[in-house]
Amino acid sequence: MSDTDKIDKLIKRAISVIDSSPDVALDTLERALKIAKNVKYSLGEASALYQLGRVFVVLGNYKESIENLKCALTIYETLDDKEARINILSLIGMNNSYLGNYKESLSKFELSLSLAYELKNESIVGKILNNIAGVYYSKDDFKSAEKYYLMSLPIKEKLEDVKGLGACYTNLAIVNSSMKKIPEAYDYVNKAIEIKKNFSDNYKDEGSLAFAQNIVGLLKRQEKKYLEALKIFEEVLDIYLKQNNLLMLCETYILIATTYLEINDASNALKTLNAGEQFAKDINAPRITEEFKLLYKRINEMK
């Protein structure tokens, strides 16, 4: 086996375990990178650096991710690979968003968007518009977020991207909910649910539908229809339990607990958190752990 084949094989192996075993992927990619540098295999070096950027995102080390991605970007610029540059710029943009560097994040997404327009790749354009919308949402600039989601909508309709359409309508529902535009939010989430219910067999995703249903629950809660909201959240909880989707299970337990707290029912809020605590420990996600901690604190303050 040639060195280039060995490098490509290592990178492929790492990609397959990035989400499930990021530490294994990290070790494998570092080996691939070392060999690629030694044999001066530029494409292999760039690819290993890009995948290292992805691994560090999974590990939550966004600054290290950016450093690896910048090195990969330099190489891909010399190789004149626009699609790779788009992917890298977008990931750098996402990392900066996670770090709260919204100005830098938008700058990178705008660069990737410009390249996507040059390639006339509407699918990529639509994804980047969604990413830009997400940054504005994180900044609490809901009007701008809505603007970019609406810009991506006709692209997804033209491409008959049913999964993308469902996601876009879901995001528009969340944005309108944040702007207290409840009727508009209901309209968007109902469109999302209808699309998700009618996915072809290739796109069926009960978890995606459950996420949209959680938004309906949130809207009910905004309308102070707490019992209706709790009923929806409990139905969604059953779906995520069947799927063993730990992250969304924890998110839904948090929704239920916060709803009980809104009606000053500390007892049921505590029972809810206790029921979800083991799932939170299993997933060991810092944000979830912190939210559970804050909710327990609120309950103790109510006693």
C-alpha positions, 0 to 999 in steps of 0.5 A: 500500500502506498503512503497516500493510500495509507493516509486516505485510509486513516482519514476515512477510518477517523471520519467514521468515528468522529461522533462516536469516538472523537479521541480515537479519531483524534489519534488516527488523524494526527498519525495521518497528518504526520505521514502526509507532512513527511511525504509532502502529500498536500491533499492528505495534509489538508484533509487531515487538518479539516477533519481535526477541525471537526473532531475539536468541535465535537470535543468542545475545543473551538479555538483549537478547531479554528487553528487546524481549519485555518491551516487546512484553508491555506492548503486548499487555497493553493489547491484551488478547491472552492468547495473545500474552502466553503466547508472550512469557512463555514465551520470556522464561522460556526466555531466563532458563533459558539465562542460568541464572536458573532462579527467574525462568524458572520464574516466567514459565512459571508465569504463562504456564501460568496464562493457558493454563489461563484460555484452556482451551487444552490444547495450549499447557498441555502445551507449557508443562509440558514447558518447565517440566520442561526448566528443572528438568532444567537445574537437575539437579532430575530428580524435578521434571522427571519430574513435569512431563513426566508431567503433560503426558503425558495431555494429549498422549494426549488430543489424540492428539499423536503427535509430542508423545508421542514427544518426551515419552517421549524426555525421560522417558528422558533424565530417568530415565537421569540418575537412573540408573533404567536399566530405566525409561529403556529403557521410555520410549525404546522407547515413543518409538522405537515411536511415531516408527517409526509416525508417519503420513507427515505426521510422519515424521522420521528425525532424531527417531528417530535422536535416540532411538536415541542415547539407547539408545546412552547407556544402553548406555554407562551399562551399560558395553556400549561396543561396542554403544553405539559401533555405535548411535552410528555408525548414527546418524551415517550418518543425520545425514550423509545429512540434513546435520544439522550440529548433531546430527552434532557431538553424535554425534561427541562421543558417540563420542569420549567413549565411546572415552575411557571405554575409554581409546582416545585414538587412536580418540577423536582420529580421531573428533574430527578427522572431525567438526572441519570440521562443528564449524567450519561450524556455529560454535556456541560450545557445540560448539566448547568441547566439542571443545576440552575433548575435545582437551585430555583426549586430549592429557592421556592421551598 
